[in-house]
Amino acid sequence: MGRKRSTKAGVEIAPAPPPSAKARLGEALKAIAIGKVAGLTVGWGVRLYAAIFLGAAAVFLTVAWKSGPQRVLDAREYASFTAAAQGRIVESWLAIEFDPARVGAGGFWRGSARATPCAVVEYEGDWGSPLRRAFCGKRLQFNESYHLHDVGEMATDVPFDWPREANGFGVPEMRFAPAALRWLAQTPQPDADRDALAPRTMLGVLERESDRPDDVAIESWAAPSRAFPLALDPARPAGAMPKGLVDGRREAGSVWLVSLMPFAAGALLWYFGMGIFLPAMHPAARLFFTVLPLLALPWWEDALPRNLARIHPDVAEVVGEMLESVERVERVVASDPDEATLAGGEALRFRVGGGAYAETLGRLRFAKPERPAKSGDEALARTGGFRDAPGGRAARSGTRGALRQAEAGQGGGANGRGPLLPGGGSRCRARSGKLTRRASIGR
């Protein structure tokens, strides 16, 4: 028989005292450490599982915020924008962003590159000296179909234009982070060994693909410089915004009711995802750290992908693209000129007649007509407006020699495919039809 445990009569055992605040804090920190160690030791499977839930939740919650509370806040903010001003673009560029470390072995850097049109707008009013404000628009993938001469809007109903030279031609400009441009200039392109006429570096390929002087010239002369209408609060003129953007967001409407469904789905996925990410944490502490990031929901589009990349970079990249697409064509970010995207980046400009075209188009002097031509015949008759640059017969002889070299594929042209313009004669004929049509309608 086992021994019985005896106690003294009349003696009561006191209950254990509740843990102190210091002990509870230590338990919470210990749970965080255990969860972190578990995430590192269990492997990528748990991190992937958590990242998928958190990423999906971020998309639903961002949709809910943009379609509901954000519209209400915008309508309230822009209600006081009762004054208008006519701005003009004094500086513009295309901000090209990519991380060289994320480029694969194949060197396809455009797959992860994003292009954002930015402009510095100057406007005047009764407040005194002119003011300047920068705007950056939609952030799209910078693929091979992204042409500089086609950029006419930075967002829906928000114009964009390139600075014009005295001859009326626009000057497209790209800007890069120094490390990104250095990577392009130092990285050989894959076809360099197979094609003697191909550019040797990634930067050379980019310049060949982006320098399209005929397209820029036609687009520039076919339409005048675009104005930039602004709406502003008379009490705060320095905070002006594009008029097209303000007009589209003055009314909140009833669309915000629809945001309840994605908010419920997003909150549920977020709760499950945080439970996977912090499995050993005390329920109260886990609830606190689940709710805390939701307070920064308005800034998730930029901040969440960066933080999610610490859990799983690949999922974070996909989620970042999905968050960008929520408001892809309406995105406008206003700031001081010095704070705009890549405002201080390395510039790459494409002037008509510059670069690889210096010995061909660069030898010609263009004079923009004072008024648009009324017909194609009149436009053709005006070709006398193209005059030789200073140099006379010697300059003309040098130009003819450069054209012959380009036609023979010996380096006078931009890419060995035509004597004067990239793409050769067939492309010139196609573009000339477009120019004739525009001239005939008086554009």
Residue, then its C-alpha position, 0 to 999 in steps of 0.5 A: m500500500g502506498r503512503k498517504r500524504s498528510t497535512k496538518a489540521g487547520v492549515e490552508i495552502a495559499p494560492a500562487p500569487p498572480p504574475s507581475a507585469k514584468a513577468r508577463l512582459g518577459e513571457a511575451l518577449k520569450a514567445i516572440a523569440i520562440g516564434k522567431v527561432a521556430g520560423l528560422t528552424v522549421g524552414w521556408g514552408v512555414r514562412l511561405y504559408a504565413a506570407i501567402f495568408l498575410g499577402a492575400a489579406a493585404v490585398f483585400l484590406t487595401v482594396a477595402w481602404k481605397s474603395g471606402p475610407q480613402r474616398v471619404l477622406d479625399a472628398r473631405e480634403y478636396a472640398s476646400f479646393t475651390a480655386a484654380a491655377q494654370g501650371r506649366i511643366v518645367e521639368s519632367w522625367l521617367a523614374i526607372e526603379f529596379d534592384p540589380a540584386r533581384v535580376g536573374a542570371g539571364g539579365f532580364w532586368r526589365g521584368s522587375a523594373r518599374a517606370t513612373p512619370c514625374a514632373v515639376v509644375e510651376y504655377e502663379g497666383d495672387w499669393g506672390s512669387p511662383l510656386r513649384r510642386a512635383f507630381c509622380g504618377k502611375r507606376l507600371q512595368f518597364n517592358e519593351s512596349y513602353h515607349l517614351h513618346d507615348v507617355g501623355e498622362m501620368a495618371t487618369d485625367v492628369p497630363f504629362d509632357w516632355p520639356r521642349e527645345a526651341n525647335g519644338f521637339g520634346v526631350p525625353e529623360m530617364r532617371f536611375a539610381p546610381a547603382a542601377l545605372r552603373w549596373l546597366a553600363q557594366t553588364p554585357q548583354p547576351d547577344a554581344d558575342r553573336d552580333a558584331l553590330a549589337p550594343r555591348t552593354m545593357l545600357g547600350v541596348l536600352e539607348r538603342e531601344s529608347d532613342r526614337p527621334d522620328d516618333v518624338a519629333i512627330e508627336s512634338w510637332a503634332a500637338p502643342s505643349r500640354a498645360f497642367p491645370l491645378a486645383l487648390d485651397p485658397a488658404r493653402p496654395a502650396g498644396a495644389m493638386p492636379k485638377g483632373l484628380v481633384d474633380g474625380r474625388r470630390e464625391a465619396g459616393s456610396v461605394w464605400l459600403v462595398s468595402l465591408m466585404p473585402f475588409a471582412a475577408g482581409a481581416l480574417l486572413w490577416y488574423f490567421g496569417m499572424g497566428i501562423f507567424l507568431p504561433a507561440m505567443h500569448p493570445a493577448a500579445r498576439l492580438f495586440f501585434t495583429v491589430l497594431p499593423l492595421l493602424a498603418l493601413p493607408w501606407w501599406e502599398d509601399a511599406l508592407p511589401r518591404n516588410l513582407a520580404r523579410i518573411h518571403p521575398d518572392v511572395a512579397e514581390v508578387v504582393g507588391e505588384m498586386l497592391e500597385s494594381v489596385e490604383r494603377v492608373e489613378r496613382v498620383v504622389a505629390s511632394d516638394p520637387d527635391e523629394a520626388t521619385l529619383a529627383g536627384g537620380e542619374a539622368l539619361r536624355f534623348r534629344v532629337g539628333g543626339g547620340a547615335y544620330a549625331e552624324t545624320l539628324g544631328r547635322l540638320r536644323f529644324a524649324k517648327p512651322e508657325r501654324p499647322a499645315k492644312s493638308g498633306d500637300e502643304a506639309l510636304a511643301r514645307t520641307g524647305g523648313f529643314r535646313d542644313a546646319p552651318g558648314g555648307r557643302a562640306a557638312r552635306s558631304g559628311t552627312r551623305g557619307a554618314l548615311r551611306q555608312a549607316e545603310a551599309g550597316q557600318g555604324g553610322g545609324a543607330n542600329g544598322r537597320g536603316p540610313l536615318l531612322p531606327g527601323g528603316g524605310s518601311r517604318c518611315r513610310a508608316r510613320s509618314g502616313k500618320l504625320t500626313r493625316r495629322a497635318s491634313i486635319g490641322r493638328 
